[in-house]
Amino acid sequence: MTPHHPGAVGSIPIEEAQLTILPADQASWEDLEAVFGETRQTADCLCQRFKVRESDWMSIPSGDRAERMREQTGCDSAGAKETSGLVAYVNGEPAGWCAVEPRTAYPRLLRARVPWTGRQEDRADDSVWAVTCFLIRKKFRGRGLTYALARATVPFARDRGAHALEAYAMITRPGVEITWGELHVGSVGVFADAGFTEVHQPTPRRVVMRIDF
C-alpha cells in the first residue's frame, strides 16, 4: 500500500496502475495550468520563487512568471533538451507536480542561509541536483502522490547526469500540525521512503536529505 500523509485530504491510496509520472516536457501547458491554477498563491508563484532574487520577486508580473515556467519546463515539446520537473497523472488526469533541477538553477536557494549553515559545500557545483517543491491538487492529496513523485526524482536526476540529489525537508511529528504551504518542500519521511538519507540539520525543523550516485 502506498503511504500517505496523515490528516491530509484523501484516504484511498492511488494504485500503481492508476499513476503515470512524466518529465514536464511531455506534459501540455494546459496540464500544468490545471495543477497550478487551483489557488492564487500557486498560480502566482509557478515555481519561480527560488529562481529569482528576493528583491526582484515583486517586480516580475505573473504573466512573465508563466512564460518563464513554460520555457523552463519545455512543455508541449517532448524531448526538449532540458526540463524543470515532473508531472503526475492519475487515470490520465493531471494531479501533481515536483520541481527537480540542478541546484544552480535556483539562485535564491543558493543565497539562502538555512540550507548552508554549518555545511562545507560548493554551491556552484551543477552536478548536484535539488528537489525544491511539490504541488498536489486538492482532490488527490493524502493518497501517496508526494511519495511517488519523490521516488521518481531519483532516476530522473541520475539519468540526466546528476552526481547527487538533495532536498530540504520539513520535520513532521504526530499531533503537531504543519500547514500544507510549509510542506511544499516535502517531509523527511517522504524522502526517506525514496532512499534519501539525512546529511545535515540546520534548524530544529529543517533537514537536508541527500542521495549520492
N, C-alpha and C positions, 0 to 999 in steps of 0.2 A: 504494500500500500504506500502511496506517495505521501510523505509527511506534509503537514500544513500548519500554518501559524495559528496557535490557539487564540480564540477570541475574534478572529477575522470574519469576513462576511460569509464566505461559503462554508460548506460542511462535507460535500461529497468530493473526494479526490478525483482529479482528472486522470483517466486511464491513458496508458501509453498509446493505445490505438487512436485516441481522440486528438493527440497532440502532435503538432509539427512545429519545429523551430528552424527558422531560416535566417541567413545573413540578410541584413536590411536592404541590400541592393536587389534582392529577389522579391522584395515587397513593393507594393504600389504606394504612392503618396497618399491615396485615399485610405489605405490600411493604417498608415502612420497617423493620419488625422483622426481616425476612429479611436486609436489608443490614447492619443494626447489630448483630444478635444473634449473630454468629459468634464474637466474643471478648468476654471480660468487660470489657475496657477500653473498647471502643466501645459496648457495651450500657450501661455505666455513664455514659459521657460524653454520648452522644446529642446531640453538637454544642452542648453548653451551657457548656463551659469558658470560652469567650471572652465569654459573656453575663452572667457574674456576677463580683463581686469575688472576688479570690483568698481573702480572709479568710472569705468566706461559702460557699466551694465545698463543704467537707466537711459543712456543716450542712444541705445540701439532699439529702433521700433520693432514691434512684434512681427511685422511683415518681413523685416530683414532677418530676424531670427529664423523664421520659417524657411526663407531662401537659403540660409546657411545650412540648416539641417538637411534640406533636400540635396544640397551639394555634398555634404559630408556622408550621408547615407548612400548616395548613388542610387536611390530608389528608382524603380522603373527602368533600371539599366543593369539587368542581370549580368554578372561577370565583370562589374566595374573593378578598376584597379584597387580601390580602397572603399571600405565602408566602415561605419562607426558603431555598429551594434547588431543585435539580434531581435527578431520579431517572432513571437509565439502565436500560434493559431490553435484554436480548439474547435474541432469539427469544421475547419475551414474559415472560422470567424477570427479576425484579429483580436487578440486578447491581452498581449503584454509586450513589453519592450525591456531590453537590457543594453546599457551603454558599455562597450568594451573596445578599447583602442590602446595604442602606445601611450604610455604615461605622459610623454611630452606633448600630446595633443591637448592637454588640459593646463594652460598657463596659470589659471587661478589655483589649481591644485598644487602646482609646483611652488607657488608663493605662500601657500597656507602654512600656518605654524604647526597644527596638530599632527599631521602625518609624519613630520620630520623631527619632532622633539626627541632628542636622545638617539637619533639614528645617524650612522655614518653611511650615507647613500649618495651615489652620483645621480642627481635629479635629471641630468641631461641624457641619461642612458635610454635611448629609444628602443632598446631591446626588451625593456621591462614594460609590460602592459598593465592596464588598470581597469577594474570593473567599478564604475562610479555611480550607477543609477539603475534602479528597477522601477518600472511602472506597470501596474496590473489594473486592467479595467475592473470596475466595482463588482460586477456580477461574477467575476472569475477569482476574486480574492479568497484567500483561505483554503484553496484547493490544491496547493502544492506547486503552483506555477513558478513562483520565485525560485524554489529549489531546482526545478527542471532547467530554468534559464541559467542559474549559476553553474550547474553541471555542464551545460552546453558551452559556456565561455571557455572551458579548458581546451578542448580540441580546436575551437575556433581560433584562439590566440596561438596555440602551439603550431598549428598547421600554417599559420601566416608568419612564422619565424620568431615568435616571442621566445626569449630565454627564461622569462619568469612572468608570472601574473599575480597581481596583488589587489587587495580590496581593503576598505576602511570601514569595518563593520561595527554595528552597534551591539553592545552587550544587553541582552534581554534577561529578565528574571521573572519567575512565576509570580503573578499577582501584582506586578508593577507595570502599569500601563505606559506604553510608548506610543505616541501618536503616529499614524501612518506616514505623515510627512517626514518625520525624523528617520523612519525606517526605509526611506528610498535608497539608502546605501546598502541595505541588506543586514541581516543579523549574523552574529558569529556562528550560530547553528546552521544557517543556510550554507555558509562557505565551508564549514567543517564537513558537512554532508557531501560537498563537491570535491573534497580532498585537499582543501587548503589547510594550512597549519598556522598557528599564531606565531608571529615573529617579534611583535612589539606591542606594548600597551601604553600609548602616550598619555591617555587620560583615564579616569575611572570608568568612562562609558564607551570608549572607543578602542578598537583593537585592529592592528594591521595584520591581515591574513594573507598568506602567500603560498604559491607553488613555484618551485624552480624546476625547469625542464632539463 
